[in-house]
């Protein structure tokens, strides 16, 4: 057996994120992405993988309307704040915004040319806007209620705008507006046939028939030649969306094949359209006979009941371009992608993909199947959703419970079938066959909500459940046939009153001989199977126990508690072997990994932690959740992790220990090669290259040495200018950070000031201002720079004092020619730059005259001894001045 390799790091990959909370959405022209309303923000979602490409934060109000330009370059949005915003999707910035309605904007659409935007609001108005200018071009009044839908005629030459409303009082209208400036009368026609809100509008491919659908359970076909009611189709359900099937659509080819096989084709032009509504089924209609050609047999939607008691299945539908089929949106925030096929004179509507926009709170999850390519989620719903990990599409839904599902477990039976068992608030347990998504067994008997459940690990012929009625039950799975179609009644083999409070977790030992239960009564109990005889009670936690698990290799149990600790207990005597502390709130799950040598835990603090059992050390802590992490699943083979919680986010975690080691080794190898390259560049006096490599290696000390060496050279400015010119904004930011640190030390300040001087000389202020964090860098540079210049100023003034003292001591005498200050001489030397030899000769000549004069004056006043002494002083002074 190969040695155990401890894990040191996991890489997090967000797999399932909340991207749609209901309301408006819009699909791109190539169906590659969907813009969805997610509370106060807008999510741009990849339609293939449900991955969030980007997020647009508008304001603090919920989004009410969305629309895309024909080229998918601009996104239009509005919220309850009535602000209309135009977003550039290439930069993800709001390029312009304005207000115009007196109430919330309920719908909007963009003209096929992309130059006009139509908006309908709760203020009964329909306004037309110039996209580039942001001003109103048309103002339409006439609706008696909230404008619920607007649509331009798809032919840009026919400058028509259609709008539908709910006028109240069992009355709703569709109005046709002329948007050309040549017509005086804007409203061409008022189409009155609906008795409830008009929810959707569509136009036939030839552009001469308008379809309007409403919650009055009818679809009306209008002739646009004379705006007459051509036909009324009774649907017997509140219709939320109507879609015309184009001749080039795969739906149309399947329908043509169906008509041909059924021998119903008469050669006349027929319009096919789709309706979806409150019943949650898709229906296809024929305009000629006003009859339903196809009706979905079973709904893929869980019907929801509104506060007013009305049913809500589908809320919208769109025919996707690029032959992608039909997209239907449900009231519980799901996106269903359908395709239509004709087989043996029958039409079949296939659910190709299901994207779930919002999962609410995730309470439990487990990997499904031998290869663990699926993930089963229990959320605050009556169904269990099973996701394909490759595409994160919801593959199927397990429906049967009448209350929220609280817990689940999975296993692969001895016959190779993937099984799922669930416990619910409806006091029942259900056994599911994963591949067929059928319920094959139902267990009734608990008097309270079933909050914990676990399969056997070895024989896989029973499972154990724990309930809020304080009892533990063992359910037998014997007698389940492979070809079972209807659920059978499961029988409990053993029952025991296990705890004084709710049971939160149960676990079965690897050899199926023991079962452990954890409860809110702060104890965990180990029971011997099959008769549930008590073995030991584990006492020591100060709060309720949320999770229990057997070690795969040792005779011990791990528990996670609300007292923020994890404990390992010996089964033999019930003693606590180890305690792990580190979570700042309740620990909700703790599981063994790496053959029982490590632990992974999650808690109410939103953290996921990796522990080593032997050393009690927390190896890593991950903060990738914004709320409690209720659910934790570990893959049996790959030991891939999955976490989910109150933030409706599912994260997948992959072991990156080996990859991190390889990356560290690669970086170290690259560092050695780069270091050698740096030394070679220095030896070749290629300072520009050396500085660039020092930046790449992030070696500030070596970088300082290079700059210091350059400062001592004659061509320092040229070398530094060449090196700095090749730096980008990110490297300049790093340079400013280094310079700020060097500037704090007086010994290093001369280099930092010289580098700063060259940077400010090379780059214009407009470029420097763009550097990230430049304000903070300057705040750190200015005080120390003022201190350094103050010190230099004091040193210069001290030199004047020294001159005064030496003059007073008759070491030097002020000359008429040397009345200028040293600062002026220094400035003059910088401006004129005289020849060095002339300067030296002039200085020598001046000092000779000075020395002779001093000797003469000293000879007349003092003796010979002072003469010798003064000569010595003059020699010293001349050397100092030349130096």
N, C-alpha and C positions, 0 to 999 in steps of 0.2 A: 504494500500500500504506500502510495506516495505521501511524503510529509505534508502536514497541514501548513498552508501558506496564509498567514493572517492578512486580513484586508486592512488597508490604511486609508482608503478614500473611495468615495462613490461620486459618480457624475450624474447630475440631475438633468432630466429631459422632460419639460412640461408636456404631457401627453394629451390632457383633456382640460380645456379652459372654458370658462364662461364667456360666451360671445354674443348671446342674444337673449334678451329678457322679454321679448314680445314687442309688437308695434311694427313700425315701418322697416322695410329692407329693400334692397335693389340689387339686381344681378348685372354683372358686366356684359358687354356685347359679345365677348368670346367665352363667357361662362367660367372664366378662370378664377374669379373671386366674387364675394358677396359682401356688400356693405350693410351692416346690421346695427340696429339700435340696441345698445346695452346700457340701460338706465340713462345716465347723463352723458355717456360717451358714445362714440361710433367706432365699431370694430371692423377692420378690413380683414376678411377671413378667406383663406384658400379653400375653394369649393371641393378640392380633391382630398385634403387631409384634415380639414377643420382647424388648421394651424392659424393663429392670429398673425397676420403680416404686420399690422400697425394699428395704433389706437389714436383717435382724434378726440381730444377733450374740448368740448364746445363751452358749455356753461353748467351751472348747477341745476338746470331744469331738464326734465325728461325730453328726449327727442320725439317729435311728432310727425315729421315728414322727411323723406329722402328722395333724391333723384340723381342720376348720372348723365353727363353729357354724352352724345353719341360716340365720341372718340375715347371715352373713359378717362379723360384727362382731368376733368373737373367733377367734384361732388358737391351737390347742393343739399343743405340741411336746414331744418328749423326746429325750434323747441317751444315749450310753453312760454318762453320769454318773448316770443314773436320775432326774434332776431333771425333774419335769413342770412346764412353764411355760404360763401363760395370757397371750397377747399381745392388747392392744387395737390393732386395725389402724388406728383413727382417729388415735391418738397414737404408734403404733409403740413402745409401752412395755410392759414385762412388769408386769402388774397383780398377779399372785400366782404363787407356785411352791411345790412341796412334793415330798417323796419318799415312796414307799410300797412299791415293789418291791425285792426282794433281788437282782434282775438287771436287765439292760437292758429297757426297754419296747419290744416289737417291733411292736405295733399299737395303734391307738386309734380310737375313733369317738364322735361326739356324738349324744345322743338327739334325735329330731325336735323335742322341746319346747325344747331348748337348755339344760335345767337339769342334765343328768347327762352324765358322761363315763366311758366304759368303756375300760379299758386291759388289755392282755394282755402278759405278760412272759416272759422266758427262765427265770423262776423257777417256771413252771407255774401261775401264779396268774392269775385274772381279777378285777380290782378295779373297783368302781363308785364314782365320786366326785361329790360335790355341787360344781357349778362355782362358785357364789357363795361357798360356805363353805370349799371346799378340803379337806373332810374325807371320809373313806371311809364310804359308806353300805352297801355289800355287799362281802363277801369270799368268792369262789368258789374252791374247790379240787376237784380231780378229774382234771385232765389229767395225762398221764404224761410229757409232754415240753414243748418250747417252744410257746407259744401263738402261732400264726402269723397268725390273722385273727379279728376280732370284728365283730359287726354287730347293731344294734338292729332290731327289727321296725319297718317304716316306719309302721305304724299305732300312734299313741301309746296307744290304748286297750288294745291287746294288749301287755302289759308283758312282753315276751320279749327275751332276749338270746341270740345264737348265737355260739359260739366254736369255732374249729378249731385243731387242733394236730398236731404230729408226735411221736407217742409213742415212736418208735424200734422197732426189731425188726419191721420190716414191718407196722407197726400205726399207724393214725391215726384220730382220732375227731372227731366234731362233737357238741358238747354244747349243750343248750337249757336256759337258766336263767330262772327266774321272778324278776323284780325287784320284784314287788309285796310289801308287807310282810304280807299276809294269809296267804300260803302258808308253811308250815313247811319243807317240803322244797324247796330251791332248785333242784336239778337235776331238771328234769322228764323229760328223755330223753337217752340217749346213742346217737348215730347212728353205727353202726360198719359201714363198707363200704369204707373206703379203706385202702390198704397203703403209702402214702407221704404226705408232708406235704400237708395241706389248704391250698391256696394262696388260694382265693377262695370267697366265699359270695354268693348272690343270692336274691331272693324275687320270686315272680311278682306281677303287678299286682293280682290279687285277694287276695293275702296268704296263700294257703293251700298254696303249694308252695315248698319250699326247694331250691335248687340248690347243690351243693357240688362243687368241682373240685379235683383234686390232681395231684401229679407221678406218680401211678400210672397216668396216661393214661386216666382215666375221669371222667365227670361223672355224679353221682348226683342223682336227683330224689326228694325226700322229701315225703310227704303230711303236712301239719301238723295234720290232724284226729286222726290216730292215730300220727303219727311213724313211718310204715312206709316202706320202700323201694319207691317206685312204679315206678321205672325206672332202669336203669344204661346210660349211653351210652358206648360205647368210642370214644375219640378217636385212639388210636395215636400220641399225642404227649404229652409232659409239659405239662399245661395250667397256665398261670400266672394266667389270669383268665377268668371267665365273666360275661357281661352279659345281662340279660333285655331284650328289645326290647319297649318299651311300645306300646300301641295307638295313641297319638298321635304316635309317632315317625315321621319320614320313612322310616326303614328299614321300618317296618310297612306303610306305604302302598305302597312299592315291592314288598314281598313279596306283598301282597294282589293287586296288579296282575299280578305274575308268576304267581301261582296261577290267577288268572282267565284269563290268556292260555294257560296250560298246561292249563286245564280240569281242575285237580286239587282244586278247592275242594269240600268235602263239607258245609260248613255247620257243622261241629262246632268247638268252641273249641280252638284250637291255641296252644301256647306256643312262641315262637321265642326262641332265645338264641344268643349269639356266644361263641366260644372263641378264645383266642390262646395261643401257647406257644412251645416251643423251635424249631419249624420256621420261625417268622417269617411265617406266613400267617394270614389271617382266614378263619374258617369260620362259617357260619350253619347251625343245626340246628333240626329240627322235633321237638318233644317227642312227638308222636303216633306217628310211625313210628321215632323214635330214629335218623333218618337225616340225612345231611348234605345240605342243600338247595343250598348254595353254598360253593365253595372257591376262594380266590384262586389264579389260575394261576401268577403269578410273584411272588416276595417282594420287597418294597421294603426289606428289611432285610438287612444284612450279618451273617451268622451269626458269632457269636463262640464260642470254645471255652474253657470254664472250666478251672481247674487240675486238676479231677478228670476232665476229658475230656468232660463233657456239653456239648451244644450249647445256646446261648442266643440266641433270636431276640427275641421280645417278652417283657417282664418284667411288664407290667400293661396293663389296658385299662379304659376308663370310657365309659359312654354319656353324652354331654353333654346337659345340659338345654337348653331354649330352641331345640330343633330344630337343634342344631349338629352332629349326627352322632356319630361314634365317634372317640375319642382312644385311640391305642395308643402305648405307651412301649417303646422298644427297649433292648437291653442296652448299646448304644453311645451312650446318652443322647440319643436323638432322640424328639421328639413328633410323631406322624403323625396328621393329621386326615383322616378318611375320610367320604365320602358314598356312598350306594347308589342306583343308578338301574336302572330296568327298561327295556330297549330290545329290541324285536323278539324277544320271548319269551326274552330272556337278561338275567341280572343282571350289572351291572358295578359294581365297587367302585372309586371314583375317589379318588385321593390329592389332597385339596384343598390341603393345606398341610403343610410339614415344618419344624419348629423344631428346631435343633440346640443342645443344652444345653452341649456341651463339644467344642471343636475340637482340644484338645491343642496342640502347637506348630505354628504356621503358618510354613512354610518358603518359600512362594512364592505370588504372586497376580497376576492380570492381569484387566483389564476385557475383557468379551466383547461382540462385536457392533458394528455401525456406530453405534448410538445409545448404546452403553455403559451399558445398563440392568442388566447382569448382571456379577457378579464371580466369577471362578473361583479356588478356594483349593486349594492343595496342603498337606496337613497330614501328621501322622505316621500316615497310613493308606494303604491300597492304592487308595483311591478319590479322585477329584477331586469336590468339592462346588461346585455353581454356585448362587449366591444371587441372588435378585431384590433389587435395591437399594431398591426402593420399600417392600417389606414385610420385608426381610431374612429371608424364608422360603427354605429350600433348594429351588430349583425342580426340580433333578434331580441325579443322581449318576452319574458316569462310572466304571463298574466294569470291570476287565479285567486290570489289573496284579496280579501275585502278590506284589509287595513294595511297600514304601513309595514313594510318588511324591515325587521330590526337586525337580523343576522343571517349569515349563510356560510356554507362550507362546500368544498368540492372534493371529488376523488375520481379515480378511474377504477371501475369494477374489475373483478377477475375475468370477465368476458371481454374487457377492453372498452366498455362504454363509459363515456364521461358523464358523471352524475353530479347534480347540484341539489343540496337540501337547504331549505329556507325556513326561518321562524318569523312569525308576524305578531302584530298586536291583536289579530283576530283569534288568538289562543290556539292556533293550529300550526302544524309543520307540514311541509309539502316536499315531495321528492320529484325531481325533474330529470328527464333524459335530455342531455345537452344538444345532441345532434338534431333531433326532431323538434326540440323545444316543447315537448309534451309533458304534462304532469302525469306521473305514473303511480303516485301514492300520496295519500292524505292521512295524517295522523291527528286525531282529535282526542282530547283528554285533559289538557292543561286548563286550569281555571283562571289563568292570567296570561299576560303577554309573554311570548317566548323570546327571551333576550339573548340566549346563548345556544349554540349548536355545534356539534363536531362529529365527523365520520370516524369510524375505526381506522387504524393505520395499517394493520396487517391483513386480516381476513376481508375487511371491507364488506361485511355482511350485516352491520348494524350501525346506528348512530345514536348519540346521546344529546338530550336537550335539557336546558335549564330555564326556569320560568320565574315570573314575578310572584307566582303562588308558592315560592320557596321549595318547590319539588324538583327532583332530578328524575328523568325517565330515560330508559334504554329501549329503543325501537328496533324491531327486527326487520331485515330486508329480505328474508328468505321467502322463496316462492315467487319472486319477481321474474317473469318471463322476458326474454329479449324482445319479443314481438308484441308486447303489451300496448294497447291503444287507449284504453280508458283507465283512469286512476283507481287503484284498489285501496281498501282501508288498511292502514298500517296498525300493527298491534304493539303495545308496550310490553316488553319482557319483564321489566323490573321498575319499581317506583320507590323513591325514598324522600322523606321530608328532610332535606339536606341542610337548610340554613334558616335563620330567623328573619332574614330580609331577602330582597330581590337577588337572584343569581345573575351575575354579569358575564361570566365566562366559564366555559368548560373545555377540557382537553383530554384526549385519550392517549395513553402511553404507547410507545412504538410497538410493544409486543401485545397490545390489547388486553393486558391483565389488570390495568388500573385506569381509573378516571379521576380527574381533579376538577373541583368546582371552586370558583371565587365569587364572593358575595359582598353586598353592601354592609354586612354585619362585621366586616373587618377581618374575616377569617377565610382560609382556604382549606378545603377538606379533600383528602385522598380516599377513594373508595375502591374496593376490590370487585372486579367483574366476575361473573355476570349478575351476582345477587346484590350488588351495591352495599357490601359490608364495609363499615368504616375502618380505615387503617390508621390514619393519623389526622390530627387537626393542626393546622399551621397558624399560630397566633403570634402577633407582634406588630402588625401594621396599625397605625393610628387612625386611618381612614378606610373607606371601602376599597375593595380590590376590584380592579377593572379588567385584569388580564391574567391568565395562568397558562403555563406551557411546560411540558416535560422536556428534559434534556434528551437528545438523541443518543447520548453515549453514557451518561452517568445516572445514578439513582438519585436524582434531584429534580426539583420543580422551581421554576422562576415565576415570580408574581410581580405585578405592577399595581401601584396603589395611588389613591388620592392624596397620600401624605408626601408626595413628590419623590418617593424612593422606589428602587427595584431591589428585590431580595431573592436570594437563592437558598432553598431549604433542602435539607436531607430528608428523604422519605423514610429512612429507617427509624429515626427518633424525633423528627419534626423540628430539629434545631436549625437556626438560621446560620448558614455558612458564610454568606457574603452580603453586603449591603452596598448599593450603588446610589450615590447622591450627585445631583447636578442639574436636574430639571427644576425650573422655577415655579412649576404648577403641577397639577395632577398628571401622573404618567398613565396613559390610556392603553398602550399596547407595548409589549416586550416579547421578542421572539429570539430563539437561538439561531445562529448562522455559523458557518465555517466549522462544521462537525462539533458544535457545542462549545467551541473555544471563544466565541464572541457573541455579543448581544446587540441587537438593534432595537431601539425604543423610540416612541413618539408620545407627545403629550399635549395638554391643553395650552401650553405656552407656544405652540406652533413649531416646536423644534423636533428634529430627528437626530438622534445621537447614536454613535457607534462606540461600543465598549469592548474591552478585552477582559475576559473573566479572570485570568490568572493574576493580573496586576491591578485589577479594579480601576483601570485607567480609561478615561473617555478619550478615544482616539480622534474622533471628529464630531463636529456639531454643524448641522445644516439648518438654515433658516430660509425655507422656500415656501412656507405657507403663511397666510395672514390670519388664520383662525385656528381653532382646535383641530388637531390631527386625530380623528377618530379611528381611521382604518389603516391597517398595515398588513401587507401581504408579501410573502417571500416565496420565490420560485424554488421548487424542490431540486431542480437540476442546475440551472444557471445561477441560482441565488440572486436573481434580479429582484429588486424591491419595487413595490408600488405603495404610494401613500395617498390618502384623501381625507378631506375633513369638511369643516364648516364653511370654507371659502369656495366650495364646489369645484375645486381644482384637484386633478389627478396628476401626480408626478411619478415618472418611472425613473428608477435609479439603477445605474450600471456600474459594476465593479471596475474601477479605473486604476487599481494598484499597479498592475503590470505595465499599463500604458504610461502611468506617471513615472515609473522607474526608467522606462525606455526614454521618455522625454527628458528626464533629468540627465541621463547618461549622454544623450545626444547634445543637450545644451552645454554640458561640461566639455564634451569633445570639441564642439564649435568654439567654446570659450578659449580652449587651449590653442586652437589654430588661429583664432583672431588675435590672441595675445602675442603669438609669434609674429603674426603679420604686423602688429603694432610696433613691436621692437624693431622689425626690419625697416618699417617706414621711418622710425626715429633715427636709425643708423644711416639711412639714406637722405636724411634731412628733408623728407617729404612730410612737413608738418601738417599740411591740409589733410592728407590721408590719415595721418596718425590721430588727429583730433576727431575725425569722423569715426574711426574705429573705437576710440575711447568713449564716444557717445553711444555707439551700439552696445558696447560692453558695460555701460553704466558704471564707469570707474572715475568718480570725481577727483580722487587724489592724483591719479595719473594725468587727468585732464589739466589740473592745476599746475603740475610740474611742466607740462608742455607749454602752457601759456606763460609761466614764469621764465622758462628757457627762451621763449620767443621775445619776451620783454627785454632781455639782455642783448639781443641781436640788433644790428643796424637796420635791417629790413623787417623789423618786427611788425610794423603796420601792414605791410604787403602780405606777409604770411597769415596774419590773423584775419585780414579782410577776405582772403581766399577761403580760409576755413569756415568763417562765419557765413559767407555768401551761400554756401551749399547747404545750410541748415533750413529745415522746414519749421512750421509753426510748433509742432510737438517738441522738436529738439530745442527750439528757442525757449520754450516753456521750461524744459529741463535745465538749460543753461542759466536762465534767470534764477531758478531754484538753487543751483550750485553757487552762483555769484552772490546770492543773498547770504548763504552760509559762510562763504569766504569773507564777506564784507564785515562780519561780526568780529573778526580777529584782526587786530592792528598789524600783525606780521604779514597777513595775507591780503590786506586791504589794497595795497598798491596794484596787485594783479587784477583784483575784482574791478577797481576803478578804471584801469586801462581797458579791460574787456568791455565794460559798460560804455566807455567813451567810443570805442570802435563800433559797438552795436548801434548806438544812437546816431552815429555818423553814417552808417550804411543804410539802415532801414528808416523809411519815413514814419512819422508818428501815426499815420493812419493804419499802417501795417502792425505796428507795435501794440496799438490799442486792441487789435483783433486777437491777440494772444490770450489764451484762456488763463484766468487768474492773475492777469498783469497788475490789477489794482492791489491785490494782496502782496505781490512781490515788491511793488514800489513802496508800499507802507512799511515793509521790512527793511528796505534799502535806505530810505531817506534819513531816519534818525541816526543810523551809524555813519552814513556819509557826512552828515553835518558835524558829527563828533570828530571824524577824521580830519575834515577841513579846518575845524576849530583848533585841533592839535597842531596842524601844519602852520596855521596863522600864528599860534603862540611861539612856535620854534623860530619863525622868521623874525618876530619882534624881539626874541631873545638875542638874535644875532646883532641887532642894532645896539642892544645893551652891552654886548661884548665889545663892539667897536668903541663905544663910549668909554668903557673901562680901560681898554688898551690905549686909547688916546690920552686919557687922564694919567696913565702911567708913563706917558711919553714914549711908548713903544711905537706908536704910529702917530703921525700928525695929519690933520685934515688938509687937503690940498684944494686949491681953487677949482682944479679940474675934476675933483671927485666929490663935488657937493651933491651930485645926483644920488638919489637913494638907490639901494641895491635892487629894489623891486623894479625901478625904471631901467637900470642897466640890464637886468635879466630880460625885461620885455624888449629892450632895444636889440639885445643879442639874438632873441628869437625872430625878430622881424628882419634884421639886416643880414644875419648869419655871415659875419666877416670871415676872412681867411684865418685859419687857426695860427699859422706861423706869424702873421702880422700882429695878431693879438699878443702872442707871447713876447715878440720883440718890443712892442709898445710897453708891456708890463715891466719887462726887464729894464728898459730905459727909464721909466718913471721911478722904479725902486732905486736905481742907482743915484738919480738926482736927489731923491728923498734921503738916502743914506748919507750922501756927502754933506747935505745941509745939516743933518743931525750931528754928524761928526764935528763940523765946524762950530756949531753952537755949543756942543758939549765941551769942546776943547777950550773955549773962552771962559766957560763957567766953572768947569770941574777939572779934577786932576787926571793923571794918566791912567790910574786904576779904573775909573769910570769909563774911560774911552774903550778899554778892552771889553768891559762888561757890555757896553752898548753895542759894540760890534757883534758880539755874540747874539744879542737880542735881534739885531737887524737880520742876521742870517736866518735865524729861526722863523722870523715873521715873513721873510721873502719866500721861504719854502712853503709856509702855510697858505699864503695867498696864491702861489702858483698851483698848489694842490686844489 
